[in-house]
C-alpha cells in the first residue's frame, strides 16, 4: 500500500487490532452519528447506511482531504429483525436468550471513502455470515454477561471469545462476525488503486483459527460489492 493517509472511522479495539494485521499505516478516529434504524430499512440497507455515514462524517473534516477513510458497521439480525447492542446486563441476557439455539445472520458493511477537491469517491462492500448459536444454558448466559464481554457488541456476543462456546457453527466469513472482513477491505482498496502490501486473506488466516472457504477472487459473486464515484 502507498504511504497515503488512512483514517479508520472507529475507535473499536477489535477493528483497530484486525486492521493492524494488514497495515500499521493508519490512525483511528471515532465517528459519532445517529445509529437509530429507519422504519423502512432492511438490515443490510441499515448497516450500509450507517457505515457510509461514519465515513462521510470523518471525510468532511478539513484535515481529511485526500485521506482514505475506512469505516464499518456490524449488525446481527434474526428473521429480518435487527438485534442491536445491549443497553445493560439485563438486556444482554435477553438478547442471548433470544439467539440461543437459533440460526441468525451477521452482516458487516465496509465503506472506503475519499474526498478530493470537494468530490467524494465511495466504495462499499457487504459481507454476510450465517451463525448457529449453541443452546445456551441460563448459567452460561449469566456467566458470559457477568464477564462484561457482551457489552458494546451487536447481538451481545463476541464469537472469538474462546472461554465461552457460544457458536455451534458458522457459514461464511468469520472476520465479518468479528466486525472487520479484511478480504472485503482489501478488495475495496485494490479497486481504488491502493492495495494492501499484506495479503488480507493470508493475514486473516494467520490470526484466526477458522477454515475459511471464501475464494477472494470470486468474492464479487459471493457478497454485495458496490463501487461508485460522486
N, C-alpha and C positions, 0 to 999 in steps of 0.2 A: 504494500500500500504506500501511496505517496505520503509526504510529511504534512499534508494539508490538515488543517484543524478539524478535529472531530469532537462533537459535544453529544454526550449521552443525556437525553432529556429524562433523567431519573436518578435518584439517589438510593435506589434499591440495592442493598448489599449483594443480593443474589445476581442481579443483572450486571453490576459492576464486576463481580468475580468472573462471570461467564464471558463477558466481553474481553476481559484480560487474557483469556485463553487464546485469543487470536490477535490481539493488538494491545499495546500499552499507550498508544498514541491518542489518548482522549482525556477529556475532563467530564465530570458528571455534574449536572445542574438540575435540580428538581423543577418540574413543571407543575404549577398549581392551576388546575382547571376544574370546572364543574363536571363531575363524572356521573351525574344523575341520568339514568336511561330515559329516552323518549318513549312515549306510549306506543308509537308505531314502529319501533326499531326491532329488527331481528337481532339475536345475539351477535352474529358475525358483523352486521352493519354497525352495531353499537361499538364493538371493540375496534373496528377500523376507524370510526369517527373519533373516538377518544384518543387513539394512538396518533392520528393526524393532528388533532388539536394540541396535543402535547408538543409535537414537533414545531408547529406553527407558532406557538407561544414563544418558544425559545428563539426561533428564526427571526422573529420580529425585532429582537433586541439589536441595537446598532452594532455591537461588538460581534454579532453572529454573521455578519455579511461575509459570504464566501465559505463559511464553515459547513461541514457535513453534520446535519442534525439527525440523530438516530433515536427513535422512541419505540416503545412497545406497550401493549395493553393486553392483559390476560384475563379471560373470563371462564367460568365454569357454568355450564348450563345443563339442565335436566328437563326432558320433554319440552324443549323450546323456551324454558323459563330460566332467566339468568339467576345464578346463585352467587351473590356478591361476597364481599369480605365481612367477617363477623364484626359486630359492633361492640361486643363484650363476650365474656366467657359463656354466659347463658345462651347467647345467640350462636356462638361457635358450636356448642353442644347440640343445638337444634339442627344446624346445618349438617353436621356429621351423622346425626341420626337419620336425616333425610336421605343422605347419599349412601348410607350403609347397605351393602349387598346389591347395589344398583349400578348399571352402566350409565355413565354420563359422558359428556364431551367437554374438552378443554380447547379453547381457541386462543391463539396469540396473534395479534396483528402487529406487524412491524412496519414502521414508516421511516423512510430516508428522505430528508428534505434539504434543499439548499436554496439560499436567496442570493441572487446576483443582480445588481442594478435594479432592485425593486421587483424583480421577477422571481417566481418560485418554481423550482423543479421538485417534483414529488414522485417517489416510487413507493409502492406498498406491496406487501405480501401477507398472506394469512395462512397460518398452519393450524390444523385441527387434528386432535388426537382423541381416540375413544379410551376411556378408563373404566375398568370394572373394579368397584370398591369391594373389599372383603366385607363379610358380615361382621360388623364391629360390636363387640360386647360393650355394655354400659361402663364396665370397669376400664376398658381400653380407651373409650372416648373420654372419660373423666381424667385419666392419667395423661392423655395426649393434650387435652385442653389445659390441664394444670402445668404442663411443661412450657406453655407460652408459645409454642410453635404454630398454633392455629391462627394467631392474630396477624392481621395485615396481609392475609393470603386469600385469594379467591377460592371459595369452597371450603375455607377453614382448614386447609391441609397443605403440607409440602411433601410431594411424592418422594423426594430424595432423602427424607428422614429415615435413616437405617435403624433407628431404635424402635420404630413402630411399623408393623407390617400392615399398612393401610390398603394398598392396592393389590388386587389379585392378579391383574394383567392389564397391559396397555396395548393399543394398536395404533402405531403412528410414531410421531416424533416425541421422544422423551424430553428433549430440551424445551419443546413447546410447553409442556406441563410445568416445567421449572420457570418459564417466563421469558426465555431468550433462545428461540430456534436459530442457532448460529448459521446453519446452512442457508436458511432463508435470508438472514442478514447478508451473508456473503454473496448471495445471488443478486441482491439489490445493489451492493457496492460494485459488483462486477459489471452489471448492466449500466451503472452510472459512469463506468470508466475508471474506477479507482479500486481494484480488487485487493483483498487482504493478501499479504505475503504468506501468511499461515493458512493452510487448507482448513476451512471450518469443519469439514466432516472428520478429518483426522484429529483435530483438536478436541472435538466433541467426544469422539470415541476414546480418546486418551484420558478423559476425565470422568466419563460416565460409564458405569458398569451396566450396559444395556446393549443387546444385539440389534442395533439399528438396521433396518432393512430398506431405508429410503435411498433411492438412487438419485443423487443430486442432479445428474444430467437430465433426468426425466421429471424433475420437480415441477416444471410448468404444467404437467399433466396431473400431478398429484395434489396440488394446492392452488389456491387462488392468488394469482400474482398480477399486479397491475402496474404499468409504467406510464407516467404522464408528465407532461411539462406544461406549466402555465405561467 
